[in-house]
C-alpha cells in the first residue's frame, strides 16, 4: 500500500506541474485556447489521481470517489481532444463529445450500483479515452484555416500508440475477468500514466513549435500591410526560382510603385499614407493566385513573383490590378486619384533573383519617366541584342519604348 501511495502522490504532483506549465504557456504564448484546454485537462487529471488516493487510504469501497475519478478521467481526455481540435482550427464538436462522455459516465454508474461487473466500469472509461486519443491524433493530420496547424511525426504516432494501448487495456478489463485483473492492474499503472504524461510533454513541444513558427512569421512579415517583408520575400522566392529554373518553367517578377506617394504623405499625413499602402496591398493580394508571392520592398515599393507566368501573362494580371486600383481607394476621394506604375521582367536562363529584380526595376523606372500609371515589360532578348521595352497604359494599350 505504501508503494501505491507514493505512486499516486507522484502522479498528482506531475499532473499539477503539467497543469501549471500549460497555464503559464497559455498566459505567455498569446493565450491560445488549446493551451487552456490542456491545462484544465491536467488539472482534472490531478483530481482523478487525488480521488484514487483518497479511495485507497480512506474509503476502499467508496462508490462516490470511484464515480468522481471516472468523471475527472473522462473530462481530462475530452479536454485533451478539444485542445488538439482547437489547435488545428477544426470544429470542436462539443455535442458529440458530450454525448459520448455522458454515455460513458452512465455505464460507470450502472456498473457501480447496478448488476454489471467492475470490468464494464474500467472498460468504458478506457475506451472513451482511446476514442479521444484517436480524435487528437487525427487532428494532427488536418490543416486548419491558418494553414500552419497541421503536423504529424512523433506526436501523431505517440497518440495513435496510446489509443491502441488504451483500447487493448479496455478490452482486457471487459473480458479478462478476475483472472486477468492482476495483468490489467500492472499494465494500467505502467502504461496509462506514461501515456498521459507523454501527451502533456508533446503538448508543450507543440506549443513551443507554434511559438517559434509565429516568431518566424512575424520576422518575415511587414507589420503595416501583413504581407511579406523584403527578407521574407527573398527567403520564399529563392527556392521557387530554383524550381522554375530547374524545371524550365516560366517565371515573372513585378516591381510596383504607388505614384506620387510622397505627396500623399506630405499633404494628408502619414496616417492616410499608411491607409493607402494597406489598401494597395489588400487590392494586389486579391489579384494573386495560390503559389504567387507578394512582398513589400520598403516605402511604397512592392514586389511580386509569379510562377508559371511569362511576361505577357504578367502584364495581363497587372493591367487588371492597375485598372481596379481606383475602386480599392474609392472612399479616400479627398486625396484624389491613386495610381501605380509597374515594371515586369521574365526569367532568363541562369539569372539570379537579384538580376531579375534589377531588370524589373529598370522597367519600372521607364514607367515612371514616361508618365506613370503604366506597365513596362522588359522582354527576353537574344544575347548581344538591344532590349526593346514594351509599355501599356489605359489610353495606349501597347507601344515599344527604348
KOLMARZA-827208 format. One line per field, with one value per residue: x negated, y, z negated of N, C-alpha, C in turn; residue number from 1. Coordinates in steps of 0.05 Angstrom, whole numbers, plus 5000, padded with zeros to 4 digits. Layout:
% KOLMARZA-827208
npx <- [X	...]
npy <- [Y	...]
npz <- [Z	...]
capx <- [X	...]
capy <- [Y	...]
capz <- [Z	...]
cpx <- [X	...]
cpy <- [Y	...]
cpz <- [Z	...]
i <- [NUM	...]
% end
This chain:
% KOLMARZA-827208
npx <- [4983	4960	4925	4961	4986	4944	4935	4984	4982	4939	4961	5002	4971	4941	4982	5003	4958	4955	5004	4996	4952	4974	5014	4984	4960	5005	5017	4971	4959	4991	5044	5070	5126	5125	5083	5104	5145	5115	5087	5130	5144	5103	5108	5156	5137	5102	5140	5167	5127	5122	5172	5168	5127	5150	5191	5160	5135	5175	5229	5240	5283	5311	5361	5375	5327	5303	5336	5327	5273	5277	5308	5272	5229	5253	5268	5217	5191	5226	5220	5167	5172	5206	5171	5132	5163	5179	5130	5118	5154	5204	5275	5303	5341	5373	5423	5424	5382	5401	5444	5418	5386	5426	5453	5411	5403	5453	5451	5410	5435	5477	5448	5428	5472	5508	5522	5478	5410	5347	5311	5336	5341	5286	5272	5306	5288	5235	5241	5268	5227	5189	5217	5216	5162	5154	5184	5152	5104	5119	5131	5081	5069	5097	5107	5117	5153	5112	5070	5022	5025	5026	4992	4949	4913	4875	4911	4962	4957	4947	4995	5029	5009	5018	5073	5084	5062	5095	5143	5133	5125	5174	5206	5183	5198	5253	5262	5226	5237	5234	5187	5153	5144	5098	5059	5082	5081	5026	5010	5041	5021	4969	4972	5015	5008	4957	4968	5006	4975	4937	4968	4978	4925	4914	4953	4932	4886	4909	4934	4888	4865	4904	4900	4848	4855	4893	4861	4824	4857	4872	4823	4815	4854	4887	4904	4943	4975	4982	4964	4908	4844	4782	4741	4770	4795	4751	4730	4772	4774	4726	4722	4767	4752	4708	4734	4766	4726	4697	4736	4749	4792	4835	4827	4843	4825	4849	4844	4877	4900	4928	4955	4931	4930	4904	4924	4977	4966	4943	4984	5030	5016	4982	5015	5058	5027	5008	5055	5067	5025	5039	5089	5073	5039	5077	5111	5077	5063	5111	5113	5079	5057	5059	4995	4968	4922	4918	4893	4868	4820	4803	4820	4862	4858	4867	4863	4873	4875	4888	4901	4899	4915	4909	4879	4919	4967	4962	4966	5021	5045	5027	5047	5102	5101	5081	5121	5164	5150	5170	5221	5208	5193	5235	5263	5229	5231	5215	5161	5152	5141	5112	5057	5014	4949	4916	4864	4840	4806	4786	4762	4694	4651	4609	4608	4605	4644	4636	4617	4662	4699	4672	4676	4731	4738	4713	4748	4793	4773	4774	4830	4842	4814	4838	4888	4919	4970	4973	4952	4892	4856	4799	4775	4753	4690	4646	4576	4531	4565	4603	4646	4716	4763	4832	4894	4953	5012	5073	5095	5063	5056	5010	4942	4877	4817	4754]
npy <- [4976	5024	5035	5043	5089	5125	5125	5147	5198	5218	5218	5256	5302	5307	5315	5363	5397	5396	5419	5471	5488	5488	5525	5571	5574	5585	5636	5664	5654	5681	5669	5624	5584	5528	5515	5529	5492	5445	5454	5454	5402	5373	5391	5366	5314	5312	5316	5268	5229	5244	5230	5175	5166	5181	5144	5097	5104	5117	5103	5047	5021	5061	5085	5136	5163	5132	5143	5197	5197	5172	5211	5255	5232	5222	5275	5298	5272	5286	5342	5344	5324	5364	5407	5393	5393	5446	5471	5455	5485	5464	5447	5441	5403	5396	5376	5321	5301	5310	5276	5225	5226	5229	5180	5145	5158	5143	5088	5075	5089	5052	5005	5011	5014	4979	4918	4905	4883	4902	4906	4929	4981	4999	4988	5021	5073	5071	5058	5104	5141	5122	5132	5189	5198	5180	5219	5263	5249	5247	5300	5323	5311	5345	5406	5470	5534	5572	5548	5530	5495	5440	5379	5324	5266	5247	5262	5248	5192	5176	5190	5156	5106	5106	5107	5056	5025	5038	5019	4963	4953	4966	4927	4882	4892	4886	4833	4801	4785	4762	4733	4760	4807	4822	4827	4867	4909	4917	4932	4978	5013	5020	5036	5074	5124	5137	5145	5187	5229	5233	5254	5304	5326	5327	5363	5409	5413	5422	5471	5503	5497	5521	5573	5586	5583	5624	5668	5666	5678	5730	5756	5753	5783	5843	5893	5932	5922	5867	5832	5796	5818	5848	5812	5765	5756	5746	5700	5664	5667	5649	5589	5580	5604	5571	5522	5534	5547	5499	5464	5489	5524	5580	5645	5705	5769	5825	5894	5941	6007	6059	6116	6183	6181	6206	6257	6248	6233	6282	6320	6299	6270	6218	6179	6174	6161	6110	6082	6082	6049	6001	5991	5985	5940	5902	5902	5884	5834	5807	5797	5757	5689	5623	5605	5647	5700	5756	5817	5871	5916	5962	6028	6055	6015	5953	5881	5826	5757	5713	5649	5602	5637	5679	5739	5768	5747	5763	5817	5821	5806	5847	5892	5886	5892	5945	5973	5966	5992	6042	6032	6007	6046	6080	6107	6145	6196	6248	6252	6249	6217	6153	6122	6072	6049	6000	5951	5898	5836	5777	5710	5698	5646	5619	5664	5705	5719	5771	5795	5790	5823	5872	5882	5886	5930	5969	5971	5990	6041	6064	6066	6105	6150	6158	6178	6154	6111	6064	6004	5972	5926	5886	5850	5782	5777	5762	5744	5798	5832	5892	5911	5916	5951	5943	5977	5990	6028	6059	6090	6079	6019	5988	5999	6006	6021	6053]
npz <- [5000	4985	5027	5069	5051	5055	5110	5128	5104	5134	5185	5178	5167	5214	5252	5233	5242	5298	5309	5288	5319	5371	5363	5354	5405	5435	5416	5429	5483	5521	5504	5526	5540	5540	5507	5457	5453	5449	5402	5364	5371	5347	5297	5282	5286	5243	5202	5211	5197	5144	5123	5128	5093	5044	5041	5037	4987	4949	4962	4984	5010	5033	5072	5091	5095	5134	5177	5182	5196	5247	5275	5274	5303	5353	5367	5369	5413	5454	5456	5472	5525	5546	5543	5581	5628	5628	5634	5686	5714	5723	5722	5656	5641	5594	5580	5596	5566	5514	5513	5518	5472	5432	5439	5426	5371	5350	5359	5324	5275	5277	5272	5221	5186	5205	5239	5268	5281	5249	5289	5333	5318	5316	5368	5399	5388	5406	5461	5478	5469	5506	5553	5552	5558	5610	5637	5624	5649	5703	5711	5715	5766	5798	5834	5812	5814	5815	5839	5817	5775	5782	5770	5755	5749	5692	5651	5671	5678	5626	5600	5629	5615	5560	5561	5583	5542	5498	5518	5522	5467	5447	5469	5445	5392	5397	5415	5389	5337	5268	5268	5302	5276	5246	5286	5316	5278	5272	5324	5329	5289	5307	5361	5373	5340	5361	5416	5412	5390	5429	5470	5448	5448	5503	5518	5495	5527	5577	5569	5561	5612	5643	5624	5640	5696	5702	5687	5729	5772	5759	5762	5816	5839	5861	5816	5824	5871	5870	5908	5939	5917	5943	5929	5917	5967	6001	5978	5988	6043	6067	6066	6099	6147	6159	6168	6213	6250	6253	6273	6319	6323	6337	6308	6275	6252	6216	6204	6166	6156	6119	6146	6137	6081	6039	6040	6023	5969	5951	5958	5933	5889	5851	5831	5867	5911	5894	5895	5949	5967	5942	5967	6020	6016	6000	6044	6086	6066	6070	6123	6135	6147	6116	6094	6118	6100	6057	6035	5994	6011	5987	5963	6012	6048	6079	6090	6134	6148	6198	6212	6267	6305	6360	6389	6418	6398	6345	6352	6366	6318	6283	6309	6301	6245	6241	6267	6232	6186	6170	6149	6102	6067	6065	6025	6006	6029	6021	6027	6080	6144	6141	6166	6197	6217	6258	6266	6305	6310	6343	6332	6348	6371	6322	6291	6233	6173	6156	6203	6236	6208	6212	6268	6273	6241	6272	6314	6287	6275	6326	6333	6296	6314	6363	6353	6312	6280	6312	6346	6357	6396	6394	6442	6462	6493	6546	6538	6541	6568	6568	6516	6523	6494	6476	6469	6431	6426	6402	6443	6486	6508	6523	6534	6563	6530	6518]
capx <- [5000	4943	4915	4984	4990	4921	4941	5006	4972	4922	4979	5015	4951	4934	5005	5004	4937	4963	5026	4985	4936	4992	5028	4964	4957	5029	5015	4947	4956	5014	5069	5082	5147	5119	5066	5121	5158	5096	5082	5153	5144	5084	5119	5174	5121	5093	5164	5172	5108	5128	5195	5158	5111	5169	5204	5141	5128	5197	5255	5235	5307	5326	5371	5375	5299	5298	5350	5313	5249	5285	5315	5247	5214	5267	5265	5189	5185	5243	5207	5143	5181	5215	5147	5120	5181	5177	5104	5119	5175	5227	5299	5299	5360	5379	5447	5416	5365	5417	5460	5400	5379	5449	5457	5390	5409	5476	5442	5395	5455	5492	5430	5424	5497	5526	5514	5455	5385	5329	5297	5351	5334	5259	5271	5320	5270	5211	5248	5272	5201	5177	5230	5206	5135	5157	5193	5129	5084	5129	5129	5054	5067	5114	5097	5138	5157	5088	5051	4997	5030	5023	4966	4951	4889	4875	4936	4984	4953	4949	5024	5041	5000	5032	5101	5084	5056	5119	5163	5127	5128	5203	5217	5174	5215	5280	5264	5205	5248	5217	5161	5136	5143	5070	5045	5094	5071	4998	5009	5053	5003	4945	4977	5033	4994	4936	4981	5018	4955	4926	4986	4972	4899	4917	4969	4913	4869	4925	4937	4863	4862	4922	4889	4825	4866	4905	4840	4812	4875	4871	4797	4816	4878	4888	4924	4964	4993	4986	4952	4880	4825	4761	4727	4788	4799	4727	4728	4792	4771	4703	4729	4786	4736	4692	4752	4774	4702	4691	4758	4753	4819	4834	4829	4843	4823	4861	4840	4899	4895	4951	4947	4933	4938	4893	4944	4998	4957	4938	5009	5052	5005	4973	5037	5071	5008	5008	5081	5064	5008	5055	5109	5059	5031	5100	5121	5059	5065	5136	5110	5059	5065	5043	4968	4955	4910	4923	4879	4862	4791	4798	4834	4886	4849	4876	4852	4889	4863	4910	4892	4915	4926	4890	4882	4945	4987	4959	4977	5050	5053	5022	5066	5127	5096	5078	5147	5182	5139	5187	5243	5197	5189	5256	5273	5209	5233	5203	5133	5151	5138	5088	5048	4989	4933	4906	4843	4841	4785	4789	4737	4674	4638	4585	4610	4610	4667	4627	4616	4690	4710	4659	4687	4759	4736	4707	4774	4809	4762	4785	4858	4843	4804	4856	4914	4932	4996	4970	4937	4870	4846	4772	4778	4729	4675	4622	4550	4519	4586	4613	4673	4737	4785	4860	4908	4982	5027	5102	5102	5046	5054	4984	4923	4849	4801	4725]
capy <- [5000	5047	5040	5054	5117	5141	5128	5165	5224	5226	5224	5281	5323	5311	5327	5392	5411	5400	5438	5498	5495	5494	5551	5592	5575	5598	5665	5677	5649	5692	5660	5605	5569	5500	5512	5530	5466	5425	5460	5444	5372	5361	5397	5344	5290	5313	5310	5239	5214	5250	5213	5147	5165	5182	5118	5077	5108	5121	5090	5026	5013	5086	5087	5164	5170	5119	5158	5223	5190	5168	5237	5270	5220	5227	5303	5304	5264	5302	5368	5340	5322	5390	5423	5386	5403	5476	5479	5451	5502	5447	5449	5426	5382	5392	5359	5293	5294	5309	5251	5203	5228	5222	5151	5132	5161	5126	5060	5072	5088	5026	4984	5014	5010	4961	4889	4900	4877	4925	4907	4947	5008	5005	4987	5044	5097	5067	5060	5132	5154	5114	5148	5216	5198	5178	5245	5280	5241	5255	5329	5330	5307	5364	5433	5488	5558	5587	5533	5522	5478	5412	5368	5295	5256	5233	5267	5232	5164	5172	5189	5132	5083	5108	5099	5027	5013	5041	5001	4936	4951	4966	4900	4864	4897	4877	4805	4786	4774	4764	4721	4779	4833	4829	4836	4893	4929	4922	4948	5005	5030	5026	5048	5097	5148	5144	5157	5213	5249	5236	5273	5331	5335	5334	5388	5431	5416	5434	5500	5516	5498	5541	5599	5591	5589	5650	5688	5666	5692	5758	5766	5753	5798	5872	5897	5951	5911	5839	5815	5790	5840	5841	5787	5742	5751	5734	5672	5647	5668	5634	5562	5580	5610	5547	5502	5543	5545	5471	5452	5505	5536	5609	5659	5734	5786	5851	5915	5960	6031	6077	6142	6207	6174	6226	6279	6240	6236	6310	6335	6287	6258	6191	6160	6169	6146	6082	6071	6077	6026	5978	5986	5976	5913	5884	5900	5867	5806	5795	5791	5736	5661	5607	5600	5673	5713	5785	5828	5899	5921	5985	6051	6050	5997	5925	5862	5802	5735	5698	5625	5592	5661	5693	5768	5778	5739	5780	5843	5820	5806	5874	5911	5883	5904	5974	5985	5964	6005	6064	6022	5999	6070	6099	6123	6165	6215	6274	6252	6248	6191	6139	6105	6058	6041	5972	5942	5869	5822	5748	5697	5689	5623	5624	5690	5705	5735	5799	5805	5794	5847	5895	5887	5895	5958	5986	5974	6009	6068	6074	6073	6130	6171	6163	6190	6139	6098	6047	5979	5968	5899	5881	5823	5767	5787	5745	5755	5818	5848	5913	5904	5934	5951	5947	5992	5990	6048	6057	6102	6067	5991	5977	6013	5999	6044	6048]
capz <- [5000	4984	5055	5085	5042	5066	5139	5132	5098	5157	5207	5172	5169	5242	5265	5226	5255	5326	5308	5284	5342	5393	5357	5360	5434	5444	5410	5441	5512	5536	5494	5545	5525	5537	5483	5434	5452	5439	5374	5349	5373	5328	5271	5277	5282	5215	5186	5214	5180	5116	5116	5125	5068	5021	5040	5027	4959	4930	4970	5005	5025	5038	5099	5099	5104	5159	5198	5185	5211	5275	5286	5278	5324	5378	5373	5376	5441	5472	5458	5489	5553	5553	5547	5607	5649	5628	5646	5715	5726	5731	5704	5632	5638	5566	5576	5598	5543	5490	5514	5512	5444	5415	5441	5410	5342	5344	5358	5298	5254	5278	5261	5192	5170	5219	5239	5285	5267	5248	5314	5350	5309	5325	5397	5410	5386	5423	5489	5483	5471	5531	5574	5551	5569	5639	5646	5622	5670	5730	5713	5724	5795	5811	5837	5806	5830	5817	5855	5804	5752	5788	5764	5753	5737	5667	5635	5683	5672	5597	5594	5641	5599	5534	5566	5586	5516	5481	5528	5513	5438	5442	5476	5424	5369	5403	5420	5374	5312	5244	5273	5316	5262	5239	5310	5322	5259	5278	5349	5325	5273	5322	5387	5375	5332	5380	5440	5406	5386	5455	5484	5437	5458	5532	5519	5490	5551	5599	5562	5566	5641	5654	5617	5658	5723	5702	5688	5755	5790	5752	5773	5846	5848	5858	5796	5833	5891	5865	5929	5934	5920	5962	5921	5921	5995	6012	5968	6002	6072	6076	6074	6121	6171	6165	6180	6240	6267	6257	6289	6343	6322	6338	6282	6279	6228	6219	6184	6167	6141	6118	6157	6122	6054	6021	6040	6005	5941	5944	5957	5917	5865	5853	5825	5892	5927	5886	5904	5978	5970	5934	5987	6044	6011	6000	6071	6101	6055	6080	6152	6138	6147	6097	6104	6123	6077	6056	6012	5993	6010	5970	5972	6028	6069	6075	6109	6138	6163	6209	6225	6289	6318	6376	6387	6428	6379	6322	6360	6364	6289	6272	6322	6285	6219	6245	6274	6209	6162	6161	6132	6076	6050	6073	6003	5999	6051	6015	6035	6109	6157	6133	6188	6192	6240	6256	6284	6306	6324	6343	6325	6367	6361	6306	6278	6204	6165	6155	6230	6245	6195	6224	6294	6268	6230	6295	6329	6271	6279	6351	6329	6281	6331	6386	6346	6290	6285	6335	6343	6376	6396	6404	6453	6467	6516	6552	6529	6559	6579	6550	6504	6531	6474	6485	6449	6432	6410	6407	6469	6507	6499	6525	6552	6558	6520	6514]
cpx <- [4983	4932	4937	4989	4968	4926	4963	4998	4955	4940	4993	4996	4945	4957	5007	4982	4944	4986	5015	4969	4953	5007	5009	4961	4981	5027	4993	4946	4981	5041	5084	5102	5140	5100	5082	5136	5140	5089	5105	5153	5126	5092	5139	5159	5111	5116	5170	5153	5113	5152	5186	5142	5130	5184	5186	5137	5152	5222	5251	5259	5324	5335	5370	5348	5293	5312	5336	5287	5255	5292	5291	5231	5226	5264	5237	5183	5202	5230	5181	5151	5191	5192	5134	5137	5180	5151	5104	5140	5199	5251	5296	5317	5366	5403	5440	5400	5381	5434	5442	5392	5402	5455	5436	5395	5433	5469	5426	5415	5471	5475	5428	5449	5516	5515	5489	5430	5368	5313	5310	5343	5306	5258	5284	5302	5247	5218	5256	5246	5187	5190	5220	5178	5135	5165	5169	5109	5093	5129	5102	5050	5083	5101	5121	5138	5131	5066	5026	5000	5026	4995	4970	4927	4894	4901	4959	4981	4955	4979	5037	5034	5014	5061	5103	5080	5081	5141	5158	5131	5158	5215	5208	5191	5243	5282	5244	5216	5229	5189	5142	5133	5114	5055	5056	5083	5042	4995	5020	5033	4977	4950	4993	5020	4972	4947	4992	4997	4939	4942	4980	4946	4901	4934	4951	4895	4884	4929	4911	4858	4879	4912	4866	4835	4879	4883	4827	4830	4874	4845	4798	4839	4875	4910	4947	4984	4999	4975	4922	4864	4802	4747	4745	4793	4774	4724	4748	4786	4748	4709	4749	4771	4720	4709	4759	4750	4696	4711	4764	4782	4816	4838	4827	4841	4834	4853	4862	4893	4919	4941	4951	4941	4927	4912	4967	4990	4954	4964	5029	5042	4999	4995	5052	5053	5007	5033	5080	5047	5024	5076	5096	5050	5054	5111	5103	5061	5089	5133	5092	5071	5050	5016	4953	4944	4914	4910	4875	4832	4784	4812	4859	4880	4855	4864	4870	4872	4885	4899	4910	4929	4904	4896	4909	4968	4986	4970	5008	5059	5049	5040	5093	5124	5094	5105	5167	5173	5157	5209	5233	5194	5211	5266	5252	5208	5218	5174	5130	5147	5111	5081	5022	4975	4921	4883	4842	4817	4790	4762	4720	4660	4612	4586	4615	4634	4660	4627	4644	4702	4698	4671	4716	4758	4729	4732	4792	4799	4773	4815	4860	4835	4823	4884	4929	4958	4994	4953	4916	4859	4818	4773	4752	4716	4651	4597	4540	4540	4595	4641	4693	4760	4812	4876	4938	4993	5056	5109	5086	5040	5026	4967	4895	4834	4772	4713]
cpy <- [5025	5055	5052	5083	5135	5146	5148	5194	5235	5234	5251	5304	5329	5323	5357	5408	5416	5420	5467	5506	5503	5520	5574	5596	5590	5629	5678	5674	5657	5682	5643	5587	5540	5495	5513	5503	5445	5429	5449	5414	5361	5370	5375	5318	5289	5306	5280	5223	5219	5233	5184	5145	5165	5155	5096	5080	5108	5105	5070	5019	5038	5089	5116	5172	5157	5134	5185	5218	5187	5194	5254	5259	5225	5257	5310	5296	5279	5329	5366	5339	5349	5409	5418	5396	5433	5485	5476	5469	5487	5453	5431	5402	5375	5374	5330	5284	5292	5284	5227	5203	5220	5192	5136	5134	5145	5097	5055	5071	5062	5004	4986	5007	4990	4933	4884	4895	4902	4928	4926	4976	5016	5006	5012	5069	5094	5069	5089	5147	5147	5129	5176	5218	5195	5205	5264	5275	5250	5285	5338	5325	5326	5391	5452	5513	5573	5573	5523	5502	5448	5403	5338	5285	5242	5237	5250	5203	5158	5171	5164	5107	5083	5099	5068	5014	5015	5022	4972	4932	4951	4939	4879	4867	4885	4846	4788	4774	4777	4753	4741	4805	4841	4840	4864	4915	4937	4940	4976	5023	5037	5042	5074	5123	5157	5157	5184	5235	5254	5256	5301	5343	5343	5359	5412	5435	5429	5464	5515	5518	5519	5569	5606	5598	5617	5672	5689	5682	5722	5770	5769	5770	5828	5879	5915	5937	5881	5821	5810	5816	5831	5815	5763	5735	5737	5705	5654	5646	5651	5605	5560	5585	5585	5526	5509	5541	5516	5457	5467	5515	5566	5621	5689	5748	5813	5870	5935	5983	6050	6105	6165	6202	6194	6250	6273	6243	6265	6325	6325	6273	6229	6171	6154	6154	6116	6068	6064	6052	6000	5971	5974	5947	5894	5880	5882	5838	5792	5786	5766	5708	5646	5601	5625	5685	5743	5796	5858	5903	5944	6009	6044	6030	5968	5907	5837	5782	5716	5673	5616	5615	5675	5723	5778	5771	5756	5808	5843	5820	5834	5895	5910	5896	5934	5986	5985	5978	6027	6055	6014	6022	6090	6116	6144	6186	6241	6275	6250	6220	6178	6120	6091	6052	6014	5968	5911	5858	5792	5735	5690	5665	5630	5650	5687	5722	5764	5811	5809	5819	5873	5902	5898	5924	5977	5991	5993	6037	6081	6082	6100	6153	6178	6172	6176	6126	6080	6023	5977	5940	5899	5853	5808	5777	5769	5760	5775	5836	5869	5905	5925	5931	5954	5959	5992	6012	6045	6068	6090	6038	5980	5995	6005	6025	6035	6032]
cpz <- [5000	5012	5072	5077	5055	5096	5144	5125	5122	5180	5203	5176	5199	5257	5259	5239	5284	5328	5306	5308	5366	5389	5362	5390	5446	5440	5425	5472	5527	5528	5514	5529	5521	5513	5458	5431	5440	5410	5356	5349	5352	5299	5263	5273	5253	5196	5188	5196	5151	5107	5112	5099	5043	5019	5029	4997	4940	4937	4991	5022	5033	5067	5109	5109	5130	5182	5203	5202	5241	5289	5293	5301	5352	5386	5381	5405	5461	5477	5475	5518	5563	5559	5574	5630	5651	5640	5676	5729	5735	5713	5680	5629	5609	5561	5577	5575	5517	5490	5506	5483	5425	5416	5424	5380	5334	5342	5332	5275	5253	5267	5231	5176	5182	5218	5255	5269	5267	5274	5334	5344	5319	5355	5410	5410	5405	5452	5497	5487	5497	5554	5575	5562	5599	5650	5645	5644	5697	5733	5722	5754	5811	5812	5831	5823	5833	5832	5842	5781	5757	5781	5761	5737	5711	5651	5645	5674	5643	5589	5605	5624	5572	5538	5569	5559	5498	5491	5519	5483	5432	5448	5456	5399	5373	5404	5403	5349	5289	5249	5286	5301	5255	5263	5318	5304	5265	5303	5345	5311	5288	5347	5388	5364	5351	5405	5435	5403	5412	5472	5475	5447	5487	5535	5515	5515	5574	5594	5568	5597	5653	5648	5635	5686	5724	5702	5715	5775	5784	5764	5803	5856	5843	5838	5805	5851	5886	5886	5922	5935	5939	5955	5925	5950	6007	6003	5982	6032	6082	6083	6097	6147	6179	6178	6209	6259	6273	6275	6314	6345	6324	6311	6288	6252	6234	6197	6187	6148	6142	6127	6138	6093	6034	6018	6022	5976	5933	5941	5937	5892	5868	5847	5850	5911	5920	5895	5933	5982	5963	5956	6013	6040	6011	6028	6088	6092	6066	6109	6156	6136	6124	6110	6112	6097	6079	6031	6015	5991	5991	5981	5987	6050	6061	6096	6110	6154	6171	6224	6247	6304	6335	6375	6395	6409	6353	6328	6357	6335	6277	6284	6307	6258	6221	6250	6250	6184	6152	6143	6104	6057	6056	6050	5993	6021	6046	6024	6065	6119	6149	6156	6180	6218	6236	6275	6282	6321	6321	6341	6349	6355	6346	6291	6249	6198	6165	6183	6242	6233	6206	6251	6292	6258	6253	6311	6313	6274	6305	6348	6315	6299	6354	6378	6323	6299	6310	6328	6365	6373	6408	6416	6455	6492	6521	6543	6550	6571	6559	6541	6513	6510	6488	6462	6453	6415	6416	6435	6492	6499	6502	6543	6544	6550	6517	6536]
i <- [1	2	3	4	5	6	7	8	9	10	11	12	13	14	15	16	17	18	19	20	21	22	23	24	25	26	27	28	29	30	31	32	33	34	35	36	37	38	39	40	41	42	43	44	45	46	47	48	49	50	51	52	53	54	55	56	57	58	59	60	61	62	63	64	65	66	67	68	69	70	71	72	73	74	75	76	77	78	79	80	81	82	83	84	85	86	87	88	89	90	91	92	93	94	95	96	97	98	99	100	101	102	103	104	105	106	107	108	109	110	111	112	113	114	115	116	117	118	119	120	121	122	123	124	125	126	127	128	129	130	131	132	133	134	135	136	137	138	139	140	141	142	143	144	145	146	147	148	149	150	151	152	153	154	155	156	157	158	159	160	161	162	163	164	165	166	167	168	169	170	171	172	173	174	175	176	177	178	179	180	181	182	183	184	185	186	187	188	189	190	191	192	193	194	195	196	197	198	199	200	201	202	203	204	205	206	207	208	209	210	211	212	213	214	215	216	217	218	219	220	221	222	223	224	225	226	227	228	229	230	231	232	233	234	235	236	237	238	239	240	241	242	243	244	245	246	247	248	249	250	251	252	253	254	255	256	257	258	259	260	261	262	263	264	265	266	267	268	269	270	271	272	273	274	275	276	277	278	279	280	281	282	283	284	285	286	287	288	289	290	291	292	293	294	295	296	297	298	299	300	301	302	303	304	305	306	307	308	309	310	311	312	313	314	315	316	317	318	319	320	321	322	323	324	325	326	327	328	329	330	331	332	333	334	335	336	337	338	339	340	341	342	343	344	345	346	347	348	349	350	351	352	353	354	355	356	357	358	359	360	361	362	363	364	365	366	367	368	369	370	371	372	373	374	375	376	377	378	379	380	381	382	383	384	385	386	387	388	389	390	391	392	393	394	395	396	397	398	399	400	401	402]
% end
